[in-house]
Amino acid sequence: MRKMKQKKEIGAIGIGTLIVFIALILVAAIAAAVIIGTAEELEENAERVTEDARTMIRQLPRIVRAEGEVAANSHIDDLFIYLHYIGSDGIDMNKIVIHILVEPNGGIGDYADLTLNIGSIGTASSDYFGTEQISDPLDHWDPLASPPRYIIGEGTMLRLTIDLSSAATTLPPDSDLRLEITSSNAGGKTIDEWETPAAYPSIGSIVTLQG
């Protein structure tokens, strides 16, 4: 009887050990699943952060100044926009679209969508803005190269010319102007609004618009 009792006790201990062993395996499996799920979530978050950082790097150029030239009709006819780029990745100006909205004081508003004038880089027209290099420390911008490069890099500043009389309508004193810059290879848009002064100086003078 004593031997039978010992065998039952040993058998009970073995079953208990097996149950504990199975429980440990289940706990380990659950912990592994949790760890794998957490790792996958962290990886997804890291990818999102990386993409957000890349989007920020690919930011659009900002407008630092807007000027206008007083024409013979005492309105601003030609508009000069100074763009400055500070991102790490380059921006292709050939992908840039500038939407202008002109609201002249006492007149009828008008708008236009303008792109880079590849055929004549410095000339503005009803469909295109003209471009002039002010600074390009990394030598990205070279429209006369073969093939031409329309890329602006970090520190590049360009002066864009917009022919308001051809593209939309001229700006008399005390008028409003809105510009939106978008790109097919960069996220977001740059939006700026200005007002023209209440009075202009003599014909041919350059007027700084008030942001």
Beta strands, then each sheet from edge to edge (+ up, - down):
strand 1: 62-70
strand 2: 76-84
strand 3: 91-92
strand 4: 96-103
strand 5: 110-116
strand 6: 128-135
strand 7: 141-142
strand 8: 149-152
strand 9: 157-163
strand 10: 176-183
strand 11: 190-195
strand 12: 206-208
sheet 1: 11+ 10- 4+ 5- 6- 9+ 2- 1+ 12-
sheet 2: 3+ 8- 7+
end
